[in-house]
Amino acid sequence: LRLAAGVWGGLVQAGGSLRLSCAVSGFRFDDYAIGWFRQAPGKEREGLACISKSDGSTSYADSAKGRFTIASDNAKNTVYLQMNSLKPEDTAVYYCAADPSSCIVSPQGRYYAMDYWGKGTQVTVSS
C-alpha cells in the first residue's frame, strides 16, 4: 500500500492557492478513508480534513474550514486538498494518510490513528 503526496510548486505568497495531491496505490481506493494532516516546525501534527470511504462525506478542522477543500477522484485513485487564502502559518509539511476504518478529525485538529501514511510534502507560505 502506498500513498504519494505531492504539490506543484510548494512555495506561494500569502493569499495564494495550492493544490496538494495524494496518489494511492496497492489497495482498493473505495475501501479506505483518507485524510490530510500537517506538521509545522516545533508543533505537533494536526488533522486538517477527512473524506469518508462510504459516501464521500467530508469533515474539517477549524484551521481548514472555509479555506481548504478535500476531494477525491476515484478514477485516478487520487485525493486532493485545495488550499486557498494561504497564510504564513500554513507553512508545514503536509501528509496524507489512509485507514480501512475511518478518518476522524476534530474541530481542534485532533485525530484518530491512521494506519498508513505517505511521505510529507513541504508547503511554504511567504508573507
C-alpha positions in Angstrom: 0.0 0.0 0.0 1.5 3.4 -1.0 0.4 7.0 -0.7 2.4 9.6 -2.6 1.7 13.2 -1.7 2.9 16.0 -3.9 2.3 19.6 -4.9 3.1 21.7 -8.0 5.2 24.5 -6.6 5.4 24.3 -2.8 6.3 28.0 -2.3 3.5 30.6 -2.5 2.8 34.1 -1.2 0.3 34.8 1.4 -3.2 34.9 -0.1 -2.3 32.5 -2.8 -3.5 28.9 -3.5 -2.1 25.5 -3.9 -3.5 22.1 -4.6 -2.0 19.0 -3.0 -2.4 15.6 -4.4 -2.3 12.2 -2.8 -2.0 9.3 -5.2 -2.8 6.0 -3.7 -1.9 2.5 -4.9 -1.7 -1.0 -3.7 -5.2 -1.1 -2.3 -8.8 -0.7 -3.3 -9.4 3.0 -3.2 -13.0 2.7 -2.0 -12.1 0.6 1.0 -10.2 3.4 2.8 -11.0 6.7 4.4 -8.3 9.3 3.6 -7.2 12.4 5.3 -4.8 15.3 5.2 -2.6 16.3 8.0 0.3 18.7 8.6 3.1 19.4 11.0 4.7 22.8 11.4 8.2 23.3 12.8 8.1 22.8 16.6 4.4 21.8 16.6 2.5 18.6 16.9 1.0 17.1 13.8 -2.6 18.2 13.3 -5.5 16.8 11.3 -7.0 19.0 8.6 -9.6 17.2 6.6 -11.1 13.8 6.0 -13.1 12.1 3.3 -15.2 9.1 4.0 -14.8 5.9 2.2 -18.6 5.1 2.2 -20.3 8.2 0.9 -17.5 10.7 0.2 -18.6 12.9 3.1 -16.0 15.4 4.3 -15.0 16.9 7.6 -12.6 19.6 8.5 -10.7 21.1 11.4 -11.4 24.7 12.2 -8.0 25.7 10.8 -9.0 24.3 7.4 -12.7 25.0 7.3 -13.7 27.6 4.7 -10.3 27.7 3.1 -9.3 24.1 2.3 -11.4 21.6 0.3 -10.7 17.8 0.3 -11.9 15.9 -2.8 -11.3 12.6 -4.4 -11.1 11.4 -8.0 -11.8 7.7 -7.8 -10.9 7.2 -11.5 -7.4 8.4 -10.7 -7.1 6.9 -7.2 -6.2 10.4 -6.0 -7.3 12.6 -3.2 -6.7 16.4 -3.4 -6.5 19.2 -0.9 -7.3 22.5 -2.5 -5.9 25.3 -0.3 -6.9 28.9 -0.8 -6.2 32.1 1.0 -3.0 30.7 2.4 -1.3 32.3 5.4 2.3 32.1 6.6 1.1 30.0 9.5 0.0 27.3 7.0 3.7 26.6 6.4 4.3 23.0 7.3 5.0 19.5 6.0 1.7 18.1 4.7 0.8 14.4 4.8 -1.9 12.2 3.5 -3.0 9.1 5.3 -5.4 6.2 4.8 -7.3 3.9 7.2 -9.6 1.0 6.4 -12.0 2.0 9.2 -12.5 5.8 9.2 -10.8 9.2 9.3 -11.9 11.4 12.1 -10.7 14.9 12.7 -11.9 17.2 15.5 -12.5 20.9 15.1 -9.3 21.4 17.1 -7.3 19.3 14.7 -7.1 16.1 16.9 -7.4 12.9 15.0 -7.7 9.2 15.5 -4.8 7.0 14.5 -4.4 6.3 10.8 -2.9 3.0 9.6 -1.0 4.2 6.5 1.0 7.3 6.0 2.6 8.8 3.0 5.8 10.8 3.0 5.2 14.5 3.6 5.4 17.3 1.1 6.7 20.8 2.1 4.4 23.8 1.7 5.9 27.3 2.4 3.8 30.4 2.5 5.8 33.6 2.5 4.5 36.9 3.9 
